[in-house]
Amino acid sequence: MDKFVVRGGNPLLGTIKVSGAKNSALPCMAAAILTADEVVLENIPQVRDIETERKLLESMGAQVELGYGRAQHRTTIQCAILSDPVAKYEIVKTMRASSLVLGPLVARTGMARVALPGGCSIGDRPIDLHLKGLELMGAKITQDHGYLQATADRLKGAHIVFDKITVTGTEDLLMAATMAEGETLMENCAQEPEVTDLAAMLIGMGAKIEGAGTSTIRVTGVDKLHGVRHRINPDRIEAGTFLVAGAISGGDLNVDCCNPEHLAAVIQKLEECGVRMDVGKENIRVRSEGGKLRAADITTVEYPGFPTDMQAQYMALATQSEGTSTITENIFENRFMHVSELSRMGADIKVQGRTATVRGRTPLSSAAVMCSDLRASASLVLAALVADGETILDRVYHIDRGYEHIEEKLRGVGAQIRRMGDVFGKK
Ligand code: UD1
């Protein structure tokens, strides 16, 4: 298993580029199921979850060519024939977003079999709302041998009010509705930029969608969708992670190729902490040289509020801020797994229920730490950038799920970080 070795203390200086958003790319790849034509996606990030999605689509009969290294990270997908509309357990267990194929598969083939996702390290993540919506659209759902099966001759438009805001649930049902008979009205939808990105792609394929990016989406079903060329949005969470990296290291970092509009809540919070930000059209310059960081509270909420996917990274910053920061996690249960590792590095953090109280500033010291999930791993990398000595991060496959070559990007702006295949001599 790969590890990162990070020596802290260097301020990050220069320009760091943001890749395409993994969480946009995953639903957009799933949307290719909706047409027999070729779909071309640009700015697909080179991360493990995308490789998993490729395997998933190929296992169903799709042809996928991940064009890394080529201009624009261009990927082509063609689902001319979907001979096996099944999302197998071996794939679903490593990536819960596999449930995104449910809606498009039923819409296109009339049948989908998707393995039940099972437990997840950041809490119970059910897909009941995806299923409820499909049922309202006339699908018959059954369960056997650990698999869910959805069948429908043709889905029918429905009025769906989400009990709870769900990002992939909104995306899944949006895809299903594009080819349903009649109109679908979805309320209490997720408003995340990834939903808007997917809707833009679907509209390019001939779908009739109004209101994506608001809480109410109206879809008029069409008989057929066609191929499209679509460019994936920049990754707002990767960009936010780099903003914290610039701030925590006391650097002067230009975070380039991002969309600052998608980062308003993060920018506002970092400014409250005393971080200097110069916001351009597609870049943000972050500076904290000499300036002290101040504590500020955050509460994670759905977009446009402070994202749960930035909570762990923000916590690393809070350990370096003067004063007490209260961090409340409202989206997922059990999303504080980075706390024990940050504490081992010297952080003063107390957790009670969904709230963590961070007292700062505490000097951090290097340690051997374990990555537990994607964003927790990012938080440990950030902490390691300011820790005294050499931190060894184990299980970095978690970070490889969603960050494109993070160690190379950080090294390019002055961080001392390297990947080791097997530093302890055991796999
Ligand atoms: C997506 C993102 C993830 C992010 C999360 C919240 C992708 C691939 N992943 O995950 O990075 O952290 O949004 O912004 O885009 N829920 C139910 N029933 C359902 C679905 C969800 O109860 O059927 C609950 C979940 O347990 C959770 C909340 O709703 O408490 C939000 O989850 P959801 O928005 O669905 O997260 P994901 O789409 O899985």
Boltz pocket constraint, residues with backbone or C-beta under 6 A from the ligand:
constraints:
  - pocket:
      binder: B
      contacts: [[A, 22], [A, 23], [A, 26], [A, 97], [A, 124], [A, 125], [A, 126], [A, 127], [A, 128], [A, 129], [A, 130], [A, 131], [A, 164], [A, 165], [A, 166], [A, 167], [A, 168], [A, 169], [A, 190], [A, 194], [A, 308], [A, 309], [A, 330], [A, 331], [A, 332], [A, 333]]
      max_distance: 6.0
